[in-house]
Amino acid sequence: MSDNQVESRKSWKRSLLFRVGAIAIGVLPFLMFELALWGWGWQSADAITDPYIGFTEIRPLFEFNAKRGEYEIASNRMPLFCEAKFPEAKAKNEFRIFCIGGSTVQGRPFAPDTSFPKWLQLRLEKLDSTKKWTVVNCGGVSYASYRLVPIVEEILNYEPDLVVLYTGQNEFLEDRTYDKIKKTPGWIGRTHDRLSKIRTYSYLRASLLEAKSQPVEPENVLPADVEARLDFRGGLEQYERDDDWRGNVVEHFEQNLTAMVRAIRAVDVPLVLCNPVTNLMDASPFKSQHSSNMTDAELSKFESEWQALIEDSEVRPEWSQMKSRLETLVEINPRHAAAQYRLGQVYQQLGEFDSAREHLVLAKEEDVCPLRIVEPMYTAISRVAKANAVPVVDVKAFFETVAPSGIPGRESMLDHVHPTIFGHQQISELLLLEMIEQGLVEAKAGPLDCGDVFNNHLESLPYIYFELGKDRLAGLKRWAEGKVTRERASE
């Protein structure tokens, strides 16, 4: 190699080192600032701010009882929540789990003593009695994701070791509008999601927005307590098919879920998302409407045939004939939820389970009063979990595997969304297995049988506990059918 070649190579190396050094010097302030934001625990307001929903008052879920040295559910949050408490001072061997969601988390139509948080605590106590296991039930009746965001913010102050989120069934209960939602191109949203994980980006963006304008007023200001449409007389009549509104509700749900996940992840607290289960087989749609593009002749034919079919089904039906008649009706009127449901049930009777599932899912999706999580929300849960590397306990998939025909029904569900007591026990096992998978609890050798512990707990509950649960179940069914008589207070 000639002297010129050697000198040229040295010059090239010096030039490369100079450029790398210049880049490193330029990046160093950014890295130092990013580390400083992490060290200070700074968190973007994007993770906790909802531009579409505000509340007349945000009241803490827990209040401090100085005499007992405990936090307990505030009295003004009853009866939508049930009693729950935990000590202010966290013991060295204490492991705190907060279970957050709606009435399923609470254990309705029964109460927290037979909810999956309770069964989880009993499992953990048997698995490892050397630790103090505190499982706090934060299930609120009719609480949707946007009402759970402030609760997540609050419980992060109480030194949680794990957060369990089970939500998605209550998103359509309260009346609200989304007139200001702006559709953003997908690539912009994805780029923002990735950059939002960098605190420097979030900090600079928040500072810029604060300098440019006043805080955005929320589009909807809701009362401090839930006011579901079905809580009042005529609530069911308020539900009309509105595909745009439904799409906005799903989008808002994903935003809320993302906000809660990011807030929890920002403080390095382990998190588990749950994929909720619904009753497909034995929960008929709550309200049906005809397809909008039907001709007068098609509508007349459907109504006459539908009435005849209902009358014929009251006697012993011939399933093959019913199938043929319902297929014709669904072809005429595909968005009629009740027709889809009846066809799904007929397919199930004939052992055509794939077709049964297809039409029973369509019945749920076309329900004009959607009191069950809809399919796009399942997709949203999966997307949020994947984007934020959060594990999902797939309750829905598990209940499908244990259902006789692969379609959840009365064998595991008490009504449209609430599992049986045994179903709650199974959910607690799924959560325990996930905790073991994450290394949050050590698995013992051999199977863990909690039958004796569970039976002893059930026997300790008074007879009235189960009778009250039956009464609540009857009341819940009347509520879902729009049969309440409570009048809304005049404004």
Secondary structure, DSSP 8 states (H G I E B T S, - for coil): --HHHHHHHHHHHHHHHHHHHHHHHHHHHHHHHHHHHHHHT---GGGT--SSEEES----SEEEETTTTEEEE-GGGTTTS---EEESS--TTEEEEEEEESHHHHTTTS-GGGSHHHHHHHHHHHH-TTSEEEEEEEE-TT--HHHHHHHHHHHGGG--SEEEEE--SSTTSS----TT-----HHHHHHHHHHTTSHHHHHHHHHHHHHHS-----SEEE-SS---GGGSTTTGGG----HHHHHHHHHHHHHHHHHHHHHHHHTT--EEEE------SS---S-----TT--HHHHHHHHHHHHHHHHHHTS---HHHHHHHHHHHHHH-TT-HHHHHHHHHHHHHTT-HHHHHHHHHHHHHT-SS--S--HHHHHHHHHHHHHTT--EE-HHHHHHHHSTTSS--TTTBSSSS-B-HHHHHHHHHHHHHHHHHTTSS---SS----HHHHHHHHHHS-HHHHHHHHHHHHHHHHHHTT---------
